[in-house]
Amino acid sequence: MAAYFGMCRKTVSRRLDMANVQPVGKRRGYDVYPSDVVGPVLFNAANGNSLKPIEQMTPRERNEWFRSENEKLTLLEREKKTRPGGRCSPRITSSGVYC
């Protein structure tokens, strides 16, 4: 599973344990898990990685979220991946540039 999702084996193992996902069998001595269950567990709210709606965030969470978004924009501007000022709807163009 780790190779399939491009993640560290320890991370995958820890997240599966945290979510209490049970193997469906064994193959060559290794536990086998259904990918339709494992995928959402690795990348979803079960791991605490999902973002709450802003209205449900505590003031501290909201502040940290806005700070991270501002840092992300600063990084993109520094790497010249944004277009300066102007009117442009947020999207990714074919060249990978954010508007």
VEXMIDREN-447443 format. One line per 8 residues: number of its first residue (from 0); for each residue x, y, z of C-alpha. Coordinates in Angstrom, 1 decimal. Example, Ala and Ser with C-alpha at 12.3 -4.5 7.8 and 13.67 -1.06 7.14 Angstrom:
0 = 12.3/-4.5/7.8; 13.7/-1.1/7.1
***
This chain:
0 = 0.0/0.0/0.0; 2.8/2.4/0.8; 4.3/2.0/-2.6; 0.9/2.2/-4.3; 0.2/5.6/-2.6; 3.8/6.8/-2.6; 4.0/7.1/1.2; 6.3/6.0/3.9
8 = 5.5/2.4/5.2; 5.5/3.6/8.8; 3.0/6.4/8.0; 0.7/4.0/6.2; 0.9/1.5/9.0; 0.3/4.1/11.7; -2.7/5.6/9.9; -4.3/2.2/9.3
16 = -3.8/1.3/13.0; -5.3/4.7/14.0; -8.4/4.1/11.8; -8.7/0.5/13.0; -8.7/-0.9/9.4; -8.6/-4.7/9.4; -6.8/-6.7/6.7; -9.0/-8.8/4.4
24 = -6.3/-11.5/4.0; -2.6/-12.3/3.6; -0.4/-12.6/0.5; 3.2/-13.8/0.7; 3.1/-13.2/4.5; 1.9/-9.5/4.2; -1.5/-8.2/5.2; -3.8/-7.3/2.3
32 = -6.1/-4.3/2.6; -8.8/-3.2/0.2; -7.6/0.0/-1.6; -11.2/1.5/-1.7; -11.0/1.6/2.2; -7.3/2.4/2.6; -7.3/5.4/0.2; -9.9/7.4/2.1
40 = -8.3/6.5/5.4; -4.9/7.7/4.2; -6.1/11.0/2.7; -9.3/11.8/4.6; -10.8/13.2/7.8; -10.1/9.9/9.7; -6.5/11.2/10.0; -7.3/14.7/11.1
48 = -6.0/16.1/7.8; -9.3/17.5/6.6; -10.1/21.2/6.7; -13.1/22.3/8.8; -15.4/25.0/7.4; -14.1/28.4/8.6; -17.3/28.9/10.6; -16.5/25.8/12.7
56 = -12.8/26.7/13.4; -11.7/28.0/16.7; -10.1/31.5/16.5; -6.6/29.9/16.8; -7.3/27.4/14.0; -8.7/30.2/11.8; -5.6/32.3/12.5; -3.2/29.4/11.7
64 = -5.2/28.6/8.5; -5.1/32.2/7.2; -1.4/32.5/8.1; -0.6/29.3/6.1; -2.6/30.5/3.1; -0.7/33.8/3.2; 2.7/32.0/3.4; 1.6/29.8/0.5
72 = 0.8/32.9/-1.6; 4.1/34.5/-0.6; 6.0/31.3/-1.7; 4.1/31.2/-5.0; 4.9/34.9/-5.7; 8.5/34.3/-4.9; 8.7/31.4/-7.3; 6.9/33.5/-9.9
80 = 4.0/31.1/-10.1; 1.4/33.8/-9.7; 0.4/36.7/-11.9; 0.8/40.1/-10.3; -2.3/42.0/-9.3; -5.0/42.4/-11.9; -8.3/40.7/-12.3; -8.2/37.0/-12.7
88 = -10.4/34.3/-11.3; -8.5/31.7/-9.2; -7.6/28.7/-11.3; -4.6/26.7/-12.6; -3.8/27.4/-16.2; -2.2/25.0/-18.7; 1.2/26.3/-17.8; 0.6/25.6/-14.1
96 = 0.4/29.3/-13.2; -2.2/30.4/-10.6; -4.2/33.5/-11.5
***
